[in-house]
Amino acid sequence: MGNESTFDYIIIGAGAAGLMLADAMCKDAFFDDKRVLLLDKDAKKNNDRTWCFWENGTGVFDSLLHTSWDAIYFGGADFSKRFNIAPYQYKMIRGIDFYEDVLTRITQHPNISFRIDEVLKVSDKDYEVEVITKETTYKSKRAFNSIFTYEMATHQNKYPVLQQHWLGWFVKTEKPVFEEGVATYMDFSIPQKGNTRFMYVLPFSKTEALVEYTLFSKELLALEEYESALNSYLKERLGCGAFEILDDEKGSIPMTCYDFQEHHTKNIRFIGTAGGWAKPSTGYTFMSTSKKIPVLINHLKIGKPLKDLRFKNKFWYYDLLLLDVLAQNNAKGQIVFETLFKNRDPQLIFKFLDEETSSLEDIRYMAGAPWLPFTKALLKRLF
Ligand SMILES: Cc1cc2nc3c(=O)[nH]c(=O)nc-3n(C[C@H](O)[C@H](O)[C@H](O)COP(=O)(O)OP(=O)(O)OC[C@H]3O[C@@H](n4cnc5c(N)ncnc54)[C@H](O)[C@@H]3O)c2cc1C
């Protein structure tokens, strides 16, 4: 392989998944003699998102942390509490810091190149993969694709597809209304309007925070509806006085148990959100991606067809039930999460959502949730 446009691996998308994969290749000698191309239509020079996740103790992204919190607040209609989450911490990374860190490391590996180009078509020709871009055509033995579209999941109706969608404002307030060191994980003390709606607040100081109005529902709202909810929360609920919006962040993450398996081929693997790596019941994708990359790397080293790699486990069934509950009655989220946080410690909730609980812990976790909607959802799935 010496050709300018021919590679061993092409990674499409230099976002969370593409960069974690390229970084893992940089760090593993197996890939030293492999030619790798990383493609993105964007130069990744903007802070287009922030990633948050909880973690037990120290972790590989700690050097990139922007902020971390040792406590969380859960707010409900009848139950609210501030929890110390040790040994967990809730951590935040700015997208730009992550992009810069990995892209700089990649420049030290001449076998891995990053090119800015828009991908138009990717096809598995069985003996090679063809990637057609705006500028040219590339070929590789294998390709990893992180371009996600909702149609990938919504073309079927066996599994509901909800969205976790939100508008977030980075605000600076006149009055000191935020509690430093305490992240508001979910505040349901706002009108639910037939959906699962909550506020998420990440304070950086007493007067600065990222405040997000978030829904778990099928359809997006009009921009004004997110804005008006944020305004009322800041002014009426928090009493923040005048405030300035320093920046904003809008997003939508798929929440579905559709497993994306049919999209993979022998030589093309979808990764990240496009690979179904967003945790169906929470939308958290960053840590879920970082846990799947080493498994993918091992799979590559064995040389098996890419579509043979599967991640389905018992947690898939638990996620499916929650999504069925929310799809059947979208207003149920508040009572489900409120009952859980009332009955169980966040440490167990985090461990369960990290898919690290034993069967006994699973039972303990589930016994802390309202049983009726889940039993109904289970019966509906079974029969
Ligand atoms: C605003 C926002 C905030 C989020 N916050 C969190 C969070 O706090 N915690 C969490 O766990 N998850 C979060 N997520 C969900 C998830 O972690 C992110 O979406 C994450 O970036 C997904 O990684 P990815 O690699 O699948 O996709 P992306 O990071 O979106 O990467 C895909 C890449 O493909 C490129 N691309 C797209 N089309 C083309 C094309 N045609 N040609 C070439 N390149 C293309 C894009 O430019 C992009 O760089 C958030 C998502 C958003 C949108």
PDBQT file of the ligand as one rigid body, heavy atoms in Angstrom, charges set to zero:
ROOT
HETATM    1  C1  LIG A 401     -24.293  19.288  22.232  1.00  0.00    +0.000 C 
HETATM    2  C2  LIG A 401     -24.117  17.879  22.724  1.00  0.00    +0.000 A 
HETATM    3  C3  LIG A 401     -23.766  17.642  24.035  1.00  0.00    +0.000 A 
HETATM    4  C4  LIG A 401     -23.596  16.323  24.495  1.00  0.00    +0.000 A 
HETATM    5  N1  LIG A 401     -23.271  16.113  25.808  1.00  0.00    +0.000 NA
HETATM    6  C5  LIG A 401     -23.062  14.846  26.229  1.00  0.00    +0.000 A 
HETATM    7  C6  LIG A 401     -22.655  14.607  27.566  1.00  0.00    +0.000 A 
HETATM    8  O1  LIG A 401     -22.596  15.519  28.381  1.00  0.00    +0.000 OA
HETATM    9  N2  LIG A 401     -22.359  13.327  27.936  1.00  0.00    +0.000 N 
HETATM   10  C7  LIG A 401     -22.464  12.284  27.064  1.00  0.00    +0.000 A 
HETATM   11  O2  LIG A 401     -22.133  11.143  27.438  1.00  0.00    +0.000 OA
HETATM   12  N3  LIG A 401     -22.886  12.486  25.802  1.00  0.00    +0.000 NA
HETATM   13  C8  LIG A 401     -23.184  13.730  25.369  1.00  0.00    +0.000 A 
HETATM   14  N4  LIG A 401     -23.585  13.932  24.076  1.00  0.00    +0.000 N 
HETATM   15  C9  LIG A 401     -23.827  12.752  23.240  1.00  0.00    +0.000 C 
HETATM   16  C10 LIG A 401     -22.540  12.210  22.606  1.00  0.00    +0.000 C 
HETATM   17  O3  LIG A 401     -21.564  11.958  23.571  1.00  0.00    +0.000 OA
HETATM   18  C11 LIG A 401     -21.967  13.155  21.581  1.00  0.00    +0.000 C 
HETATM   19  O4  LIG A 401     -22.899  13.402  20.566  1.00  0.00    +0.000 OA
HETATM   20  C12 LIG A 401     -20.700  12.593  20.949  1.00  0.00    +0.000 C 
HETATM   21  O5  LIG A 401     -20.052  13.638  20.331  1.00  0.00    +0.000 OA
HETATM   22  C13 LIG A 401     -21.005  11.459  19.992  1.00  0.00    +0.000 C 
HETATM   23  O6  LIG A 401     -19.811  11.060  19.366  1.00  0.00    +0.000 OA
HETATM   24  P1  LIG A 401     -19.806  10.592  17.865  1.00  0.00    +0.000 P 
HETATM   25  O7  LIG A 401     -18.383  10.376  17.511  1.00  0.00    +0.000 OA
HETATM   26  O8  LIG A 401     -20.780   9.508  17.678  1.00  0.00    +0.000 OA
HETATM   27  O9  LIG A 401     -20.402  11.823  17.054  1.00  0.00    +0.000 OA
HETATM   28  P2  LIG A 401     -19.756  13.247  16.857  1.00  0.00    +0.000 P 
HETATM   29  O10 LIG A 401     -18.918  13.614  18.015  1.00  0.00    +0.000 OA
HETATM   30  O11 LIG A 401     -20.900  14.138  16.494  1.00  0.00    +0.000 OA
HETATM   31  O12 LIG A 401     -18.791  13.048  15.608  1.00  0.00    +0.000 OA
HETATM   32  C14 LIG A 401     -19.256  12.860  14.304  1.00  0.00    +0.000 C 
HETATM   33  C15 LIG A 401     -18.311  13.608  13.387  1.00  0.00    +0.000 C 
HETATM   34  O13 LIG A 401     -18.663  13.311  12.040  1.00  0.00    +0.000 OA
HETATM   35  C16 LIG A 401     -18.465  14.484  11.290  1.00  0.00    +0.000 C 
HETATM   36  N5  LIG A 401     -19.276  14.368  10.084  1.00  0.00    +0.000 N 
HETATM   37  C17 LIG A 401     -20.626  14.354   9.999  1.00  0.00    +0.000 A 
HETATM   38  N6  LIG A 401     -21.007  14.220   8.726  1.00  0.00    +0.000 NA
HETATM   39  C18 LIG A 401     -19.880  14.133   7.996  1.00  0.00    +0.000 A 
HETATM   40  C19 LIG A 401     -19.614  13.974   6.607  1.00  0.00    +0.000 A 
HETATM   41  N7  LIG A 401     -20.598  13.862   5.702  1.00  0.00    +0.000 N 
HETATM   42  N8  LIG A 401     -18.328  13.931   6.202  1.00  0.00    +0.000 NA
HETATM   43  C20 LIG A 401     -17.302  14.040   7.091  1.00  0.00    +0.000 A 
HETATM   44  N9  LIG A 401     -17.495  14.194   8.417  1.00  0.00    +0.000 NA
HETATM   45  C21 LIG A 401     -18.766  14.231   8.861  1.00  0.00    +0.000 A 
HETATM   46  C22 LIG A 401     -18.905  15.608  12.206  1.00  0.00    +0.000 C 
HETATM   47  O14 LIG A 401     -18.329  16.843  11.810  1.00  0.00    +0.000 OA
HETATM   48  C23 LIG A 401     -18.388  15.117  13.545  1.00  0.00    +0.000 C 
HETATM   49  O15 LIG A 401     -17.116  15.631  13.852  1.00  0.00    +0.000 OA
HETATM   50  C24 LIG A 401     -23.791  15.233  23.612  1.00  0.00    +0.000 A 
HETATM   51  C25 LIG A 401     -24.192  15.499  22.304  1.00  0.00    +0.000 A 
HETATM   52  C26 LIG A 401     -24.362  16.792  21.864  1.00  0.00    +0.000 A 
HETATM   53  C27 LIG A 401     -24.807  17.012  20.447  1.00  0.00    +0.000 C 
ENDROOT
TORSDOF 0
